């Protein structure tokens, strides 16, 4: 059987869901992270949190489902709206 993996990188957390080829949910995992608000109307996050949440949630659904990762035939990633990640001259956050 083939599977599809969806990853939603949201403002309050990352949710990863593994679906079978008929669209049924096989496993899901949400990992939350902080929203830093130094002033009213401001919002910041550490992009490393997004990265680790995506990696860890993907690992979690694969472990929970006990499927072979080679059976995943598609991946969809949705990101936050209006996100800006600024980098320095070395490409670092």
N, CA, C and O atoms as a GROMACS GRO file, in nm:
protein
  372
    1UNK      N    1   0.085  -0.118   0.000
    1UNK     CA    2   0.000   0.000   0.000
    1UNK      C    3   0.089   0.124   0.000
    1UNK      O    4   0.197   0.124   0.058
    2UNK      N    5   0.042   0.228  -0.066
    2UNK     CA    6   0.113   0.355  -0.072
    2UNK      C    7   0.050   0.452   0.028
    2UNK      O    8  -0.066   0.438   0.064
    3UNK      N    9   0.130   0.551   0.073
    3UNK     CA   10   0.084   0.646   0.173
    3UNK      C   11   0.121   0.788   0.130
    3UNK      O   12   0.211   0.810   0.049
    4UNK      N   13   0.048   0.884   0.187
    4UNK     CA   14   0.073   1.026   0.162
    4UNK      C   15   0.098   1.093   0.296
    4UNK      O   16   0.034   1.060   0.396
    5UNK      N   17   0.192   1.186   0.297
    5UNK     CA   18   0.229   1.254   0.420
    5UNK      C   19   0.200   1.403   0.403
    5UNK      O   20   0.244   1.464   0.305
    6UNK      N   21   0.127   1.461   0.498
    6UNK     CA   22   0.098   1.604   0.497
    6UNK      C   23   0.160   1.670   0.618
    6UNK      O   24   0.147   1.620   0.730
    7UNK      N   25   0.229   1.783   0.597
    7UNK     CA   26   0.292   1.856   0.706
    7UNK      C   27   0.243   2.000   0.700
    7UNK      O   28   0.261   2.069   0.599
    8UNK      N   29   0.180   2.045   0.809
    8UNK     CA   30   0.130   2.183   0.819
    8UNK      C   31   0.214   2.258   0.921
    8UNK      O   32   0.202   2.236   1.041
    9UNK      N   33   0.300   2.346   0.870
    9UNK     CA   34   0.385   2.429   0.957
    9UNK      C   35   0.305   2.553   0.996
    9UNK      O   36   0.308   2.654   0.926
   10UNK      N   37   0.235   2.544   1.107
   10UNK     CA   38   0.147   2.653   1.149
   10UNK      C   39   0.212   2.749   1.246
   10UNK      O   40   0.329   2.734   1.282
   11UNK      N   41   0.134   2.847   1.287
   11UNK     CA   42   0.184   2.950   1.378
   11UNK      C   43   0.207   2.896   1.519
   11UNK      O   44   0.303   2.935   1.586
   12UNK      N   45   0.119   2.808   1.564
   12UNK     CA   46   0.132   2.760   1.702
   12UNK      C   47   0.196   2.621   1.711
   12UNK      O   48   0.233   2.577   1.819
   13UNK      N   49   0.208   2.553   1.597
   13UNK     CA   50   0.269   2.421   1.598
   13UNK      C   51   0.270   2.359   1.460
   13UNK      O   52   0.214   2.414   1.364
   14UNK      N   53   0.334   2.245   1.451
   14UNK     CA   54   0.340   2.169   1.326
   14UNK      C   55   0.260   2.042   1.344
   14UNK      O   56   0.278   1.968   1.440
   15UNK      N   57   0.170   2.019   1.249
   15UNK     CA   58   0.089   1.896   1.251
   15UNK      C   59   0.125   1.814   1.128
   15UNK      O   60   0.124   1.864   1.016
   16UNK      N   61   0.157   1.688   1.152
   16UNK     CA   62   0.189   1.595   1.045
   16UNK      C   63   0.088   1.482   1.047
   16UNK      O   64   0.059   1.425   1.153
   17UNK      N   65   0.034   1.449   0.931
   17UNK     CA   66  -0.066   1.343   0.920
   17UNK      C   67  -0.024   1.248   0.808
   17UNK      O   68   0.016   1.291   0.700
   18UNK      N   69  -0.034   1.119   0.836
   18UNK     CA   70  -0.006   1.015   0.738
   18UNK      C   71  -0.140   0.955   0.695
   18UNK      O   72  -0.219   0.912   0.778
   19UNK      N   73  -0.164   0.953   0.563
   19UNK     CA   74  -0.288   0.902   0.506
   19UNK      C   75  -0.259   0.778   0.422
   19UNK      O   76  -0.152   0.766   0.362
   20UNK      N   77  -0.355   0.685   0.419
   20UNK     CA   78  -0.341   0.574   0.325
   20UNK      C   79  -0.393   0.619   0.189
   20UNK      O   80  -0.442   0.731   0.175
   21UNK      N   81  -0.383   0.532   0.090
   21UNK     CA   82  -0.420   0.572  -0.047
   21UNK      C   83  -0.570   0.594  -0.065
   21UNK      O   84  -0.612   0.646  -0.169
   22UNK      N   85  -0.650   0.556   0.034
   22UNK     CA   86  -0.795   0.583   0.028
   22UNK      C   87  -0.833   0.709   0.104
   22UNK      O   88  -0.951   0.746   0.108
   23UNK      N   89  -0.735   0.776   0.163
   23UNK     CA   90  -0.759   0.902   0.234
   23UNK      C   91  -0.786   0.887   0.383
   23UNK      O   92  -0.815   0.986   0.450
   24UNK      N   93  -0.776   0.766   0.435
   24UNK     CA   94  -0.797   0.744   0.578
   24UNK      C   95  -0.671   0.784   0.656
   24UNK      O   96  -0.559   0.759   0.612
   25UNK      N   97  -0.691   0.846   0.771
   25UNK     CA   98  -0.579   0.884   0.856
   25UNK      C   99  -0.520   0.759   0.921
   25UNK      O  100  -0.591   0.679   0.982
   26UNK      N  101  -0.389   0.743   0.906
   26UNK     CA  102  -0.318   0.630   0.964
   26UNK      C  103  -0.253   0.671   1.096
   26UNK      O  104  -0.257   0.596   1.194
   27UNK      N  105  -0.193   0.790   1.101
   27UNK     CA  106  -0.128   0.841   1.221
   27UNK      C  107  -0.115   0.992   1.209
   27UNK      O  108  -0.110   1.047   1.099
   28UNK      N  109  -0.112   1.058   1.324
   28UNK     CA  110  -0.091   1.204   1.322
   28UNK      C  111  -0.015   1.245   1.448
   28UNK      O  112  -0.019   1.177   1.550
   29UNK      N  113   0.053   1.358   1.437
   29UNK     CA  114   0.130   1.411   1.549
   29UNK      C  115   0.137   1.562   1.537
   29UNK      O  116   0.165   1.615   1.430
   30UNK      N  117   0.111   1.631   1.648
   30UNK     CA  118   0.125   1.776   1.654
   30UNK      C  119   0.231   1.810   1.756
   30UNK      O  120   0.232   1.758   1.867
   31UNK      N  121   0.322   1.898   1.717
   31UNK     CA  122   0.425   1.949   1.808
   31UNK      C  123   0.410   2.101   1.813
   31UNK      O  124   0.420   2.169   1.711
   32UNK      N  125   0.386   2.152   1.932
   32UNK     CA  126   0.368   2.297   1.950
   32UNK      C  127   0.501   2.365   1.979
   32UNK      O  128   0.596   2.302   2.026
   33UNK      N  129   0.505   2.496   1.950
   33UNK     CA  130   0.623   2.576   1.981
   33UNK      C  131   0.579   2.715   2.020
   33UNK      O  132   0.465   2.754   1.992
   34UNK      N  133   0.667   2.792   2.085
   34UNK     CA  134   0.626   2.923   2.137
   34UNK      C  135   0.616   3.031   2.030
   34UNK      O  136   0.683   3.027   1.926
   35UNK      N  137   0.529   3.126   2.058
   35UNK     CA  138   0.517   3.248   1.978
   35UNK      C  139   0.566   3.361   2.067
   35UNK      O  140   0.507   3.388   2.172
   36UNK      N  141   0.673   3.426   2.026
   36UNK     CA  142   0.734   3.534   2.105
   36UNK      C  143   0.668   3.665   2.064
   36UNK      O  144   0.668   3.699   1.946
   37UNK      N  145   0.613   3.738   2.161
   37UNK     CA  146   0.546   3.865   2.131
   37UNK      C  147   0.606   3.976   2.218
   37UNK      O  148   0.553   4.008   2.324
   38UNK      N  149   0.720   4.034   2.171
   38UNK     CA  150   0.788   4.135   2.252
   38UNK      C  151   0.709   4.266   2.268
   38UNK      O  152   0.730   4.338   2.366
   39UNK      N  153   0.619   4.296   2.175
   39UNK     CA  154   0.536   4.415   2.181
   39UNK      C  155   0.400   4.380   2.122
   39UNK      O  156   0.386   4.284   2.047
   40UNK      N  157   0.300   4.458   2.158
   40UNK     CA  158   0.167   4.438   2.102
   40UNK      C  159   0.173   4.449   1.949
   40UNK      O  160   0.221   4.549   1.895
   41UNK      N  161   0.122   4.347   1.880
   41UNK     CA  162   0.122   4.346   1.734
   41UNK      C  163   0.246   4.285   1.672
   41UNK      O  164   0.252   4.269   1.550
   42UNK      N  165   0.344   4.249   1.752
   42UNK     CA  166   0.466   4.186   1.703
   42UNK      C  167   0.459   4.036   1.732
   42UNK      O  168   0.400   3.994   1.831
   43UNK      N  169   0.518   3.958   1.645
   43UNK     CA  170   0.525   3.814   1.667
   43UNK      C  171   0.651   3.759   1.603
   43UNK      O  172   0.682   3.791   1.488
   44UNK      N  173   0.724   3.677   1.678
   44UNK     CA  174   0.847   3.617   1.630
   44UNK      C  175   0.850   3.470   1.666
   44UNK      O  176   0.787   3.427   1.763
   45UNK      N  177   0.922   3.393   1.588
   45UNK     CA  178   0.948   3.253   1.618
   45UNK      C  179   1.087   3.217   1.570
   45UNK      O  180   1.143   3.282   1.482
   46UNK      N  181   1.141   3.114   1.631
   46UNK     CA  182   1.271   3.063   1.590
   46UNK      C  183   1.248   2.958   1.481
   46UNK      O  184   1.187   2.855   1.509
   47UNK      N  185   1.295   2.980   1.358
   47UNK     CA  186   1.276   2.883   1.251
   47UNK      C  187   1.331   2.744   1.283
   47UNK      O  188   1.285   2.645   1.225
   48UNK      N  189   1.428   2.736   1.374
   48UNK     CA  190   1.478   2.605   1.416
   48UNK      C  191   1.367   2.522   1.480
   48UNK      O  192   1.365   2.400   1.469
   49UNK      N  193   1.273   2.590   1.548
   49UNK     CA  194   1.158   2.519   1.608
   49UNK      C  195   1.074   2.454   1.498
   49UNK      O  196   1.028   2.341   1.515
   50UNK      N  197   1.054   2.524   1.387
   50UNK     CA  198   0.976   2.467   1.276
   50UNK      C  199   1.046   2.343   1.222
   50UNK      O  200   0.983   2.240   1.199
   51UNK      N  201   1.176   2.357   1.201
   51UNK     CA  202   1.254   2.247   1.145
   51UNK      C  203   1.246   2.123   1.235
   51UNK      O  204   1.215   2.014   1.188
   52UNK      N  205   1.273   2.141   1.362
   52UNK     CA  206   1.272   2.027   1.454
   52UNK      C  207   1.133   1.968   1.469
   52UNK      O  208   1.118   1.847   1.480
   53UNK      N  209   1.031   2.053   1.470
   53UNK     CA  210   0.894   2.002   1.481
   53UNK      C  211   0.856   1.920   1.358
   53UNK      O  212   0.789   1.818   1.370
   54UNK      N  213   0.899   1.965   1.240
   54UNK     CA  214   0.869   1.889   1.118
   54UNK      C  215   0.940   1.754   1.120
   54UNK      O  216   0.878   1.651   1.093
   55UNK      N  217   1.068   1.754   1.150
   55UNK     CA  218   1.144   1.629   1.154
   55UNK      C  219   1.088   1.533   1.259
   55UNK      O  220   1.065   1.416   1.231
   56UNK      N  221   1.066   1.584   1.379
   56UNK     CA  222   1.020   1.499   1.488
   56UNK      C  223   0.878   1.447   1.466
   56UNK      O  224   0.848   1.333   1.503
   57UNK      N  225   0.790   1.529   1.408
   57UNK     CA  226   0.653   1.482   1.384
   57UNK      C  227   0.648   1.379   1.271
   57UNK      O  228   0.568   1.286   1.276
   58UNK      N  229   0.732   1.395   1.170
   58UNK     CA  230   0.739   1.295   1.063
   58UNK      C  231   0.790   1.162   1.119
   58UNK      O  232   0.734   1.056   1.092
   59UNK      N  233   0.897   1.169   1.198
   59UNK     CA  234   0.949   1.047   1.260
   59UNK      C  235   0.841   0.981   1.347
   59UNK      O  236   0.828   0.858   1.346
   60UNK      N  237   0.765   1.061   1.421
   60UNK     CA  238   0.664   1.007   1.512
   60UNK      C  239   0.553   0.933   1.437
   60UNK      O  240   0.511   0.825   1.479
   61UNK      N  241   0.504   0.991   1.326
   61UNK     CA  242   0.395   0.922   1.254
   61UNK      C  243   0.446   0.796   1.184
   61UNK      O  244   0.373   0.698   1.173
   62UNK      N  245   0.569   0.799   1.137
   62UNK     CA  246   0.625   0.678   1.075
   62UNK      C  247   0.645   0.568   1.179
   62UNK      O  248   0.618   0.451   1.153
   63UNK      N  249   0.693   0.606   1.298
   63UNK     CA  250   0.711   0.507   1.404
   63UNK      C  251   0.577   0.452   1.452
   63UNK      O  252   0.561   0.332   1.471
   64UNK      N  253   0.480   0.542   1.472
   64UNK     CA  254   0.348   0.499   1.519
   64UNK      C  255   0.280   0.405   1.421
   64UNK      O  256   0.219   0.305   1.460
   65UNK      N  257   0.291   0.437   1.292
   65UNK     CA  258   0.223   0.358   1.190
   65UNK      C  259   0.295   0.228   1.159
   65UNK      O  260   0.235   0.132   1.110
   66UNK      N  261   0.426   0.224   1.188
   66UNK     CA  262   0.509   0.107   1.160
   66UNK      C  263   0.520   0.074   1.010
   66UNK      O  264   0.548  -0.040   0.973
   67UNK      N  265   0.498   0.175   0.924
   67UNK     CA  266   0.515   0.152   0.781
   67UNK      C  267   0.660   0.179   0.744
   67UNK      O  268   0.733   0.246   0.817
   68UNK      N  269   0.701   0.127   0.631
   68UNK     CA  270   0.833   0.154   0.577
   68UNK      C  271   0.827   0.290   0.509
   68UNK      O  272   0.737   0.315   0.429
   69UNK      N  273   0.921   0.378   0.538
   69UNK     CA  274   0.919   0.512   0.480
   69UNK      C  275   0.922   0.511   0.328
   69UNK      O  276   0.879   0.607   0.265
   70UNK      N  277   0.973   0.404   0.267
   70UNK     CA  278   0.975   0.395   0.121
   70UNK      C  279   0.835   0.376   0.063
   70UNK      O  280   0.816   0.389  -0.058
   71UNK      N  281   0.737   0.347   0.148
   71UNK     CA  282   0.598   0.334   0.103
   71UNK      C  283   0.525   0.468   0.096
   71UNK      O  284   0.411   0.475   0.052
   72UNK      N  285   0.592   0.575   0.140
   72UNK     CA  286   0.534   0.710   0.129
   72UNK      C  287   0.561   0.758  -0.012
   72UNK      O  288   0.676   0.775  -0.053
   73UNK      N  289   0.452   0.781  -0.087
   73UNK     CA  290   0.470   0.819  -0.228
   73UNK      C  291   0.445   0.967  -0.255
   73UNK      O  292   0.464   1.013  -0.368
   74UNK      N  293   0.404   1.040  -0.153
   74UNK     CA  294   0.381   1.183  -0.174
   74UNK      C  295   0.393   1.260  -0.044
   74UNK      O  296   0.364   1.209   0.064
   75UNK      N  297   0.438   1.385  -0.057
   75UNK     CA  298   0.456   1.473   0.057
   75UNK      C  299   0.402   1.610   0.021
   75UNK      O  300   0.436   1.665  -0.084
   76UNK      N  301   0.318   1.667   0.110
   76UNK     CA  302   0.269   1.803   0.092
   76UNK      C  303   0.306   1.883   0.215
   76UNK      O  304   0.286   1.837   0.328
   77UNK      N  305   0.360   2.002   0.194
   77UNK     CA  306   0.399   2.088   0.306
   77UNK      C  307   0.328   2.222   0.289
   77UNK      O  308   0.338   2.286   0.185
   78UNK      N  309   0.258   2.264   0.394
   78UNK     CA  310   0.192   2.395   0.395
   78UNK      C  311   0.263   2.480   0.498
   78UNK      O  312   0.293   2.434   0.608
   79UNK      N  313   0.290   2.605   0.463
   79UNK     CA  314   0.361   2.695   0.555
   79UNK      C  315   0.274   2.809   0.602
   79UNK      O  316   0.162   2.828   0.555
   80UNK      N  317   0.329   2.884   0.694
   80UNK     CA  318   0.258   2.998   0.752
   80UNK      C  319   0.238   3.108   0.649
   80UNK      O  320   0.316   3.124   0.555
   81UNK      N  321   0.132   3.183   0.670
   81UNK     CA  322   0.113   3.303   0.587
   81UNK      C  323   0.200   3.415   0.642
   81UNK      O  324   0.225   3.422   0.762
   82UNK      N  325   0.245   3.500   0.557
   82UNK     CA  326   0.316   3.623   0.594
   82UNK      C  327   0.438   3.597   0.680
   82UNK      O  328   0.471   3.677   0.768
   83UNK      N  329   0.506   3.485   0.655
   83UNK     CA  330   0.627   3.454   0.730
   83UNK      C  331   0.749   3.511   0.661
   83UNK      O  332   0.761   3.503   0.539
   84UNK      N  333   0.839   3.569   0.738
   84UNK     CA  334   0.964   3.623   0.686
   84UNK      C  335   1.077   3.564   0.768
   84UNK      O  336   1.076   3.575   0.891
   85UNK      N  337   1.172   3.503   0.702
   85UNK     CA  338   1.291   3.452   0.771
   85UNK      C  339   1.410   3.528   0.715
   85UNK      O  340   1.445   3.515   0.598
   86UNK      N  341   1.470   3.607   0.801
   86UNK     CA  342   1.584   3.690   0.757
   86UNK      C  343   1.714   3.613   0.781
   86UNK      O  344   1.732   3.549   0.885
   87UNK      N  345   1.803   3.620   0.683
   87UNK     CA  346   1.931   3.551   0.690
   87UNK      C  347   2.045   3.650   0.684
   87UNK      O  348   2.033   3.758   0.626
   88UNK      N  349   2.157   3.612   0.744
   88UNK     CA  350   2.276   3.695   0.733
   88UNK      C  351   2.353   3.663   0.606
   88UNK      O  352   2.306   3.584   0.524
   89UNK      N  353   2.469   3.722   0.588
   89UNK     CA  354   2.546   3.704   0.466
   89UNK      C  355   2.597   3.561   0.449
   89UNK      O  356   2.639   3.522   0.339
   90UNK      N  357   2.594   3.481   0.558
   90UNK     CA  358   2.636   3.341   0.553
   90UNK      C  359   2.518   3.246   0.540
   90UNK      O  360   2.535   3.124   0.548
   91UNK      N  361   2.397   3.302   0.521
   91UNK     CA  362   2.278   3.219   0.508
   91UNK      C  363   2.223   3.166   0.640
   91UNK      O  364   2.143   3.073   0.641
   92UNK      N  365   2.266   3.224   0.750
   92UNK     CA  366   2.221   3.182   0.884
   92UNK      C  367   2.108   3.271   0.931
   92UNK      O  368   2.103   3.391   0.902
   93UNK      N  369   2.015   3.209   1.007
   93UNK     CA  370   1.903   3.286   1.062
   93UNK      C  371   1.955   3.387   1.161
   93UNK      O  372   1.877   3.462   1.219
   0.00000   0.00000   0.00000
